[in-house]
Amino acid sequence: MRGITTLVNLEGYPYFVESADGRTVSGRLDEDGRMPRVRADAAANYRVYWGDEALARQEGV
């Protein structure tokens, strides 16, 4: 997943990814508006949260 824009700098924007089995990955977008690839052994469904909602989930709220 990658955010691409020419109008807004997304560097540092928070994300939180949760898999169906409860695994999570969180962090902030890099200087190019990208996040690391989420690796899995097989195709799966994920929920992705952005901004304030991502921060709340990172803090366990």
C-alpha positions as CSV (number, residue, x, y, z in Angstrom):
1,M,0.0,0.0,0.0
2,R,1.4,3.4,-0.9
3,G,0.0,6.9,-0.6
4,I,0.8,9.1,-3.6
5,T,0.0,12.7,-3.9
6,T,1.4,15.9,-5.4
7,L,-0.5,18.3,-3.2
8,V,0.2,17.0,0.4
9,N,3.4,15.7,2.0
10,L,2.4,12.5,3.8
11,E,5.8,11.9,5.5
12,G,5.2,10.9,9.1
13,Y,1.5,10.2,8.7
14,P,0.6,7.4,11.1
15,Y,-0.8,4.0,10.0
16,F,-1.9,0.8,11.8
17,V,-2.5,-2.5,10.0
18,E,-4.4,-5.4,11.6
19,S,-4.7,-8.9,10.2
20,A,-7.7,-11.2,10.6
21,D,-5.6,-13.3,13.0
22,G,-4.8,-10.3,15.2
23,R,-1.2,-9.5,14.1
24,T,-0.5,-5.8,13.8
25,V,2.0,-3.5,12.1
26,S,2.2,0.2,12.8
27,G,4.4,3.2,12.2
28,R,4.6,6.3,10.1
29,L,4.9,6.8,6.3
30,D,8.4,7.5,5.0
31,E,9.6,10.6,3.2
32,D,8.1,9.2,0.0
33,G,4.7,8.5,1.5
34,R,5.3,4.8,1.7
35,M,4.9,2.2,4.4
36,P,6.8,-1.2,4.5
37,R,5.3,-4.1,2.7
38,V,3.2,-6.3,5.0
39,R,4.3,-9.9,4.4
40,A,2.1,-13.0,4.9
41,D,2.3,-16.7,4.0
42,A,-0.9,-16.5,2.1
43,A,-3.5,-14.0,0.8
44,A,-5.3,-12.4,3.7
45,N,-7.7,-9.6,4.7
46,Y,-6.3,-6.6,6.5
47,R,-7.8,-3.5,8.1
48,V,-5.8,-0.3,7.7
49,Y,-6.3,2.7,10.0
50,W,-4.8,6.1,9.3
51,G,-4.2,9.3,11.3
52,D,-5.8,9.8,14.7
53,E,-7.5,6.4,14.5
54,A,-4.1,4.7,13.9
55,L,-2.6,6.5,16.8
56,A,-5.5,5.5,19.1
57,R,-5.0,1.8,18.1
58,Q,-1.3,2.0,18.7
59,E,-1.9,3.2,22.2
60,G,-4.6,0.5,22.8
61,V,-7.5,2.9,23.0
